[in-house]
Amino acid sequence: MTSKKRLSSLAVIASAALLLSACGGGDADAGKDSGGDAGSGHVCDVAPDYPSGPIEIIVPFSAGGGTDQVARAIGNELAQDLGVQVNVVNRTGGGGVVGHQAIADAKNDGQTLGLVTAELAMMHWQGLTDLTPESVQAVAQVNEDSAALTVAADSPYQTVEELVAGIEAGDVKTASGTVQGGIGHLAALGFLEAAGLDQDAVTWVPSDGAAPAVQELVAGGVDFIVTSSIGEVRTMLDTGEVRVLAIMGTETDPNYSDVPLLSDAGYDYVGGTWRGIAVPLGTDEKIVEELECYLAEIVERDAFIEVMDASAFRIAYRNATDFTAFMKESDASFGPLMESAGLAG
């Protein structure tokens, strides 16, 4: 691919490769750290003199997690496209508040990006922050996963309808999957509401993430779990230790086409998580346009697809305009649900 961001000399590439840093989300020629302008050519190159140096992608959650993996996959590709080092920086704390605040507060010169998540549309409802989706400038959405409703392999419940009947009979009493007020918890509440059940019909057992919740499920500690994606139960699903009764999306998962949608059972609720790139408000629209253009290409590349498939994350692309609208809709849907459940601050 020819681009103003790529070096055209193989000799320069070879010598620069010796200077690459191992840290961060992506490697680029060290000689490009002061900017990648090496001559125009690529259709995405619409922002003059951009970038002016190394780029950071802020991730609101810990290294090694799903959000971090997605950010590093994007960083690797952007480094090649823009010809500069792209470093992933994990800013954790406050259930995502610290990292999302850092994204909103960064200098709006395009040198700092952020991988925002569904928590951005939730945290202010809980009274944790004043941040909302309107606190950042959307660039592009890259991922959307549907929440998964899962039971242990030895559970007597084979379908969603049977699970609902078990709840109505008082035989199904506990559920888990995330922290109190997390994505999985909200999805569980949405499921109960869609099924015409009281939100306190099942006791939510908070968990520090999906992994311990799955272990608790298999050990018989809870009756079912709701996780933010089917990928979070993938290992035990593949080994036959759990059974996913449904996913709460609008499309079946191509990797698990035999798993039905919640709506197939007549329960109209869609829930899950999402991720996308955003920048601080006031970022030049040409920079946003350039990044948006490259991200549209990145989500179709084999390298990115392989990373997402390995984690069972579903690629979902929305441009800046559509991602902005999607985040606003997500925010509006979370609010009433959290308020009715007493989770709003």
Secondary structure in CASP SS format (residue, H / E / C, confidence):
PFRMAT SS
TARGET T0000
AUTHOR 0000-0000-0000
METHOD secondary structure of the structure
MODEL  1
M C 1.00
T C 1.00
S C 1.00
K C 1.00
K C 1.00
R C 1.00
L C 1.00
S C 1.00
S C 1.00
L H 1.00
A H 1.00
V H 1.00
I H 1.00
A H 1.00
S H 1.00
A H 1.00
A H 1.00
L C 1.00
L C 1.00
L C 1.00
S C 1.00
A C 1.00
C C 1.00
G C 1.00
G C 1.00
G E 1.00
D C 1.00
A C 1.00
D C 1.00
A H 1.00
G H 1.00
K H 1.00
D C 1.00
S C 1.00
G C 1.00
G C 1.00
D C 1.00
A C 1.00
G C 1.00
S C 1.00
G C 1.00
H C 1.00
V C 1.00
C C 1.00
D C 1.00
V C 1.00
A C 1.00
P C 1.00
D C 1.00
Y C 1.00
P C 1.00
S C 1.00
G C 1.00
P C 1.00
I E 1.00
E E 1.00
I E 1.00
I E 1.00
V E 1.00
P C 1.00
F C 1.00
S C 1.00
A C 1.00
G C 1.00
G C 1.00
G H 1.00
T H 1.00
D H 1.00
Q H 1.00
V H 1.00
A H 1.00
R H 1.00
A H 1.00
I H 1.00
G H 1.00
N H 1.00
E H 1.00
L H 1.00
A H 1.00
Q H 1.00
D H 1.00
L H 1.00
G C 1.00
V C 1.00
Q C 1.00
V E 1.00
N E 1.00
V E 1.00
V E 1.00
N E 1.00
R C 1.00
T C 1.00
G C 1.00
G H 1.00
G H 1.00
G H 1.00
V H 1.00
V H 1.00
G H 1.00
H H 1.00
Q H 1.00
A H 1.00
I H 1.00
A H 1.00
D H 1.00
A C 1.00
K C 1.00
N C 1.00
D C 1.00
G C 1.00
Q C 1.00
T E 1.00
L E 1.00
G E 1.00
L E 1.00
V E 1.00
T E 1.00
A H 1.00
E H 1.00
L H 1.00
A H 1.00
M C 1.00
M C 1.00
H C 1.00
W C 1.00
Q C 1.00
G C 1.00
L C 1.00
T C 1.00
D C 1.00
L C 1.00
T C 1.00
P H 1.00
E H 1.00
S H 1.00
V E 1.00
Q E 1.00
A E 1.00
V E 1.00
A E 1.00
Q E 1.00
V E 1.00
N E 1.00
E E 1.00
D E 1.00
S E 1.00
A C 1.00
A E 1.00
L E 1.00
T E 1.00
V E 1.00
A E 1.00
A C 1.00
D C 1.00
S C 1.00
P C 1.00
Y C 1.00
Q C 1.00
T C 1.00
V H 1.00
E H 1.00
E H 1.00
L H 1.00
V H 1.00
A H 1.00
G H 1.00
I H 1.00
E H 1.00
A H 1.00
G C 1.00
D C 1.00
V C 1.00
K C 1.00
T E 1.00
A E 1.00
S E 1.00
G C 1.00
T C 1.00
V C 1.00
Q C 1.00
G C 1.00
G C 1.00
I H 1.00
G H 1.00
H H 1.00
L H 1.00
A H 1.00
A H 1.00
L H 1.00
G H 1.00
F H 1.00
L H 1.00
E H 1.00
A H 1.00
A C 1.00
G C 1.00
L C 1.00
D C 1.00
Q C 1.00
D C 1.00
A C 1.00
V C 1.00
T E 1.00
W E 1.00
V E 1.00
P C 1.00
S C 1.00
D C 1.00
G C 1.00
A H 1.00
A H 1.00
P H 1.00
A H 1.00
V H 1.00
Q H 1.00
E H 1.00
L H 1.00
V H 1.00
A C 1.00
G C 1.00
G C 1.00
V C 1.00
D C 1.00
F E 1.00
I E 1.00
V E 1.00
T E 1.00
S C 1.00
S C 1.00
I H 1.00
G H 1.00
E H 1.00
V H 1.00
R H 1.00
T H 1.00
M H 1.00
L H 1.00
D H 1.00
T C 1.00
G C 1.00
E C 1.00
V E 1.00
R E 1.00
V E 1.00
L E 1.00
A E 1.00
I E 1.00
M C 1.00
G C 1.00
T C 1.00
E C 1.00
T C 1.00
D C 1.00
P H 1.00
N H 1.00
Y H 1.00
S C 1.00
D C 1.00
V C 1.00
P C 1.00
L E 1.00
L H 1.00
S H 1.00
D H 1.00
A H 1.00
G C 1.00
Y C 1.00
D C 1.00
Y C 1.00
V C 1.00
G C 1.00
G E 1.00
T E 1.00
W E 1.00
R E 1.00
G E 1.00
I E 1.00
A E 1.00
V E 1.00
P E 1.00
L C 1.00
G C 1.00
T C 1.00
D C 1.00
E H 1.00
K H 1.00
I H 1.00
V H 1.00
E H 1.00
E H 1.00
L H 1.00
E H 1.00
C H 1.00
Y H 1.00
L H 1.00
A H 1.00
E H 1.00
I H 1.00
V C 1.00
E C 1.00
R C 1.00
D H 1.00
A H 1.00
F H 1.00
I H 1.00
E H 1.00
V H 1.00
M H 1.00
D H 1.00
A H 1.00
S C 1.00
A C 1.00
F C 1.00
R C 1.00
I E 1.00
A E 1.00
Y E 1.00
R E 1.00
N C 1.00
A H 1.00
T H 1.00
D H 1.00
F H 1.00
T H 1.00
A H 1.00
F H 1.00
M H 1.00
K H 1.00
E H 1.00
S H 1.00
D H 1.00
A H 1.00
S H 1.00
F H 1.00
G H 1.00
P H 1.00
L H 1.00
M H 1.00
E H 1.00
S H 1.00
A C 1.00
G C 1.00
L C 1.00
A C 1.00
G C 1.00
END
